[in-house]
Amino acid sequence: MEFYFDDEEPKYAESWIKEYCTHVVGALRGKSALLEPFQRKILEQSLGWKIKENGFYKYSTIYVFIPRGNAKSTTSQWFGTYKAFGAGIEAARAYAFASSKDQAAGALFQPVKEMVQSHPVLSEELLPFHNSVKDPHTDSFYKLMSAEWRNAHSLIPSDVDVDELHLQLDSKLMDGINSGKAKRTDCTPQVRVWTTAGEINTYAHTFHKYAEQVHAGLIKDDSFLPILFRADPDDDPFDPKTWEKANPGWNFINQREFKEMATRAERNPALLNTFKRYNLNMWTGSTESWIPPHEWSLGNDGVSFSEVRGYPCYGGLMVSRVRDINAFCLFFPDFDQFFWWYWCPITSSNARKANTPHYVDWVEDRYIIEVEGTTLKDDPVVDRIQEISKHVHIKEIAYNGSEATSKIQALEDLDFNMVPQSISSYGHMSAPAKEIEKRLLEGKIKHGGNPVSAFQIECVQMDIKDDMIRPSSKESKDNICGVYAAIMAMGGWMNADLQGPSVYEDRGMIWL
């Protein structure tokens, strides 16, 4: 299929919006709608590209990923009004799906109704009703709907706006809308999906990952247009450059209030994920992070593995998920440093490449070792640990006692000191978890910036009981095997008898 760019319709659409649409709230109330550069970009890309064969729009789905406070609802109202009454579509059926009935009636429809009633031409030509505006001359309408999936299946739309996809629990609403699109043959029905970020491992996150893959060129979909405004995972959430990068409407945002929100989030980790999600458009792992990313990054420095050769260390091994990622961690008390090794069966690894952000990079950079098969065999783990032990002194390896696998037996047969711990025990988990956090904030703990571990740290949700904590495998948003392994390694060191000077103060290092 061949496409061409028609620069006339975007220009016409912008002039129509300027002529007939206005601001209805705030300091610009009553002023004509003048598009910001990012709004013009959305308009040009979605309306300008067309199919050469019939002149229909190229894109049937436009995914606009944008933080709160960037005129998302206002922009969708202007575009929806144009597509219903200005685009020349006979019997246009334009729908706007709000996240709730209250939002449909208030935040989305009332501004459209006021805009029509206050305009000298639109007020004469269009008829506003309880939840719709109609043009009796062309049998067209713009109708507000609550995002109840049953409302979508009977529609034959020419244009749809979906607000806040991250609030949808499943695909039912989008399935209903897309099934109705197929019934319309006189145009390309367009669906504009407007959303901020939400929590990972949700329907909206799956939808977003598809958009990211199309944007990156990993998936070819000529009908899908991703327009993404967001901070990247490695961006500093408290750097003003990150704020401006993520928010295309930065010039009209209340920057003073934005800075105050950032300050509160920096001081209170419980607010960090909310700030990242809604104001920087970053998908987050849990409602409350155990250690916020900006604090975890304090330990990004450290020594290389070659520099710890000959030193004592304590291990943690988490190999309970034979069909997913498994982890081995070593803690070197002389350096306050962690090192991790991760393995994943290739079947699960291939699935994660499509669903886990940056996973492909982790595999390419050898942070995760892919193992042939659908389950993790013993040899890759046991052989690697045995090889590591030739260079460092592994005093013990803690493991989850309820998962006494053949890997544990194989390591015991090789004379490793295997020590069972319980990852469900507050007594085993709380003290070492708190020690990791304490030493990290004191600037002592180093981890070398391992990206897999950083991802898992952000996914952790902690259970709390009588001032004790433990990672919750149920509530955490993804596999946190590396976190468990690190806590067990720290616990092993804390339980050891480390009184008196290190032997290395007497005889120095052994170089191998």
Order of alpha helices (4+ residues) and beta strands (2+ residues): beta-alpha-alpha-beta-beta-alpha-beta-alpha-alpha-beta-beta-beta-beta-alpha-beta-alpha-beta-alpha-alpha-alpha-alpha-beta-beta-beta-alpha-alpha-beta-alpha-beta-alpha-beta-alpha-alpha-beta-beta-alpha-alpha
